[in-house]
Amino acid sequence: MTGQRLGLKEKLLLAALDCSKGETATRFTGEELLVTAWKHDPYAWGLRGFETEHPDLEKLRKEIDSRGKSTGSQSLVNNGFLAKEEGRIYSLTAKGLAAAARLRRTDDGTDRTVQAKVGRELHAKIKAILDNQVFSAWMKDHEHPRHFRDAGYFWGIAPGTPAKTVRQRVTAVDDVLTAAADFLGDRGLKEVADARGRILFDETDLERCREFQRTMKQRFAKELTLLDPEGSSLRNR
């Protein structure tokens, strides 16, 4: 992999893909991510003047979760590609995994193992929506849910939930649906199937999920705005 045409964030996503081995449940430290990225491209991630000898942690911080006005809004964490836990522990989100797999596919040719993992990860996320009782009630009667507590149950939020958490959990659904649609579109597919030909999800499933998400965000816009005054949770990424 040459990686010459990739920017720092794209290179970092590919390093995260290696650290995670294509699994969103796999955690890795910031240090592991930095060393992996540095081994791929020491001149991009090395300490100035000592590029081949030492990685530069500050470069990682700037790209991964900086809060600065110029870079913070564009960081991989803030844009939903990486999830961050306490102690600077990270994992790829479904959105990040799909984006990294697209880069790997473009840069190295089709990596069938990674693509299969992306399909399974996205299937698990889509299935969680399709199996949710709030979604099932909406499918039977589009007047449901009538109360915000039910929508909140679906998103995992409630009155008193911090704005940042509200933002993350609502937009995480948008991110999964966008990633799944892109996954199908990139391959010219109408459905994703496993090795035995069993359909995991298709375009119809996605459209139903997207309509449900749009409906809930519109129906409970007032409540979401109260919880997230910046309104970020009402905007699709």
C-alpha positions in Angstrom: 0.0 0.0 0.0 1.5 3.3 -1.1 -1.0 5.6 0.6 0.5 8.5 -1.3 -2.9 9.9 -2.3 -4.4 9.6 1.1 -4.7 12.4 3.7 -3.7 12.0 7.4 -7.3 11.1 8.5 -7.6 8.5 5.8 -4.2 7.0 6.7 -5.4 6.9 10.3 -8.6 5.1 9.4 -6.6 2.4 7.6 -4.4 2.1 10.7 -7.5 1.7 12.9 -8.8 -1.0 10.5 -5.5 -2.9 11.1 -5.8 -2.4 14.9 -9.4 -3.5 15.0 -8.9 -6.4 12.5 -12.2 -5.3 11.0 -14.3 -5.7 14.2 -16.1 -2.8 15.8 -16.0 -4.6 19.2 -12.2 -4.6 19.2 -10.7 -1.9 21.4 -7.2 -0.4 20.9 -5.2 2.4 22.6 -4.2 5.6 21.1 -0.6 4.5 21.3 -1.3 1.3 19.4 -3.1 3.3 16.7 -0.2 5.8 16.5 2.5 3.1 16.2 0.5 1.3 13.5 0.0 4.5 11.5 3.7 5.4 12.0 4.9 2.0 10.7 2.8 2.5 7.6 4.1 6.0 7.0 6.9 7.2 9.3 7.3 10.5 7.5 3.6 11.4 8.0 3.5 10.4 11.7 7.1 10.7 12.9 8.5 13.3 15.2 10.0 16.2 13.2 13.6 15.5 12.6 13.4 12.0 13.9 10.7 10.6 11.6 12.1 7.1 11.2 12.9 6.8 14.9 10.0 8.1 16.9 6.2 8.6 16.3 4.7 12.0 17.3 1.7 11.6 19.7 0.7 15.2 19.1 0.0 14.6 15.4 -2.3 11.8 16.4 -4.2 13.9 18.9 -4.8 16.6 16.4 -6.4 14.2 13.9 -8.2 11.9 16.2 -10.1 14.0 18.7 -8.7 17.6 18.8 -11.0 20.2 20.3 -9.4 23.1 18.6 -11.6 25.4 16.6 -9.8 24.7 13.3 -9.6 20.9 13.7 -12.0 19.7 16.4 -15.1 19.6 14.2 -13.3 17.5 11.6 -11.8 15.0 14.0 -12.4 11.3 13.5 -14.1 11.0 16.9 -16.4 14.1 16.5 -17.4 12.9 13.0 -18.4 9.5 14.2 -15.7 7.3 12.6 -14.1 6.4 15.9 -15.6 5.9 19.4 -13.6 7.0 22.4 -13.7 5.5 25.9 -12.0 6.6 29.1 -8.3 6.2 29.1 -7.9 7.0 25.4 -9.3 3.7 24.3 -10.8 3.7 20.9 -12.8 1.5 18.5 -14.0 1.8 15.0 -17.7 2.6 14.6 -19.8 1.0 11.8 -19.4 4.2 9.9 -15.6 4.2 10.4 -15.3 0.5 9.5 -17.3 1.1 6.2 -15.2 4.1 5.4 -11.9 2.3 6.1 -13.0 -0.7 4.1 -13.8 1.6 1.1 -10.3 3.1 1.4 -8.7 -0.4 1.6 -10.7 -1.5 -1.4 -9.7 1.6 -3.4 -6.0 1.5 -2.4 -5.2 -2.2 -2.3 -7.8 -3.7 -4.5 -10.8 -5.6 -3.1 -10.1 -7.1 0.3 -12.9 -9.8 0.4 -12.3 -10.6 4.1 -12.7 -6.9 5.2 -15.7 -6.4 2.9 -17.4 -9.5 4.4 -16.8 -8.2 7.9 -18.3 -4.8 7.0 -21.4 -6.6 5.6 -21.8 -8.6 8.8 -21.3 -5.5 11.1 -23.8 -3.4 9.1 -26.3 -6.3 9.2 -26.0 -6.5 13.0 -26.7 -2.8 13.3 -29.6 -2.8 10.8 -31.1 -5.9 12.4 -31.0 -4.2 15.8 -33.2 -1.4 14.3 -35.6 -3.8 12.5 -36.0 -5.9 15.7 -36.6 -3.0 18.0 -40.1 -2.9 19.5 -40.5 0.8 18.8 -39.7 0.3 15.1 -42.1 -2.7 15.0 -44.9 -0.7 16.5 -44.3 2.1 13.9 -44.4 -0.5 11.1 -47.9 -1.6 12.3 -49.1 2.0 12.8 -47.2 5.1 11.6 -48.9 7.1 14.3 -46.6 5.4 16.8 -44.6 6.3 18.7 -46.8 9.1 20.1 -44.6 9.8 23.1 -41.0 10.9 23.3 -40.2 8.3 26.0 -40.7 5.6 23.3 -38.4 7.4 20.8 -35.9 7.9 23.6 -36.0 4.2 24.4 -35.1 3.5 20.8 -32.2 6.0 20.8 -31.1 5.2 24.3 -31.7 8.7 25.6 -34.0 10.4 28.1 -34.6 13.8 29.8 -31.3 14.6 31.6 -29.1 12.8 29.1 -26.1 15.0 28.3 -26.3 16.9 25.0 -23.1 15.2 23.7 -24.6 11.7 24.4 -27.9 12.6 22.7 -26.0 13.8 19.7 -23.8 10.7 19.5 -26.7 8.2 19.9 -29.1 9.9 17.4 -26.5 10.5 14.8 -25.1 7.0 15.2 -28.3 5.7 13.7 -27.9 8.2 10.8 -24.3 7.1 10.3 -25.2 3.4 10.2 -27.9 3.9 7.6 -25.7 6.1 5.5 -22.8 3.6 5.7 -25.2 0.7 4.7 -26.6 2.7 1.7 -23.0 3.5 0.6 -22.0 -0.1 1.0 -24.7 -1.2 -1.4 -24.2 1.7 -3.8 -20.5 1.2 -4.1 -21.0 -2.4 -5.2 -24.1 -1.8 -7.3 -26.1 -4.1 -5.1 -29.7 -4.1 -3.9 -29.1 -6.5 -1.0 -26.3 -8.0 1.2 -26.2 -11.7 1.5 -24.0 -14.1 3.5 -21.9 -16.9 2.1 -24.9 -19.2 2.0 -26.9 -16.7 0.0 -29.1 -15.7 2.9 -30.2 -12.1 2.6 -28.9 -10.0 5.5 -30.6 -6.7 4.5 -31.7 -5.0 1.4 -32.7 -1.6 0.0 -36.2 -1.9 1.2 -35.0 -2.5 4.8 -32.8 0.5 4.6 -35.5 2.8 3.2 -37.9 1.7 6.0 -35.3 2.4 8.6 -34.4 5.8 7.1 -38.1 6.8 7.0 -38.5 5.8 10.6 -35.5 7.8 11.7 -36.6 10.9 9.7 -40.1 10.6 11.1 -39.0 10.4 14.7 -36.5 13.3 14.4 -39.2 15.5 12.9 -41.9 14.4 15.3 -39.8 14.9 18.4 -37.7 17.9 17.1 -38.8 20.0 20.1 -37.7 17.5 22.6 -34.4 16.8 20.8 -33.7 20.5 20.7 -34.2 20.9 24.4 -31.8 18.1 25.1 -29.3 19.2 22.4 -29.6 23.0 22.1 -27.0 23.1 19.2 -29.4 21.0 17.2 -26.6 18.7 16.0 -28.8 15.6 16.6 -31.3 16.9 14.1 -28.9 17.1 11.3 -27.8 14.1 9.3 -24.1 13.6 8.8 
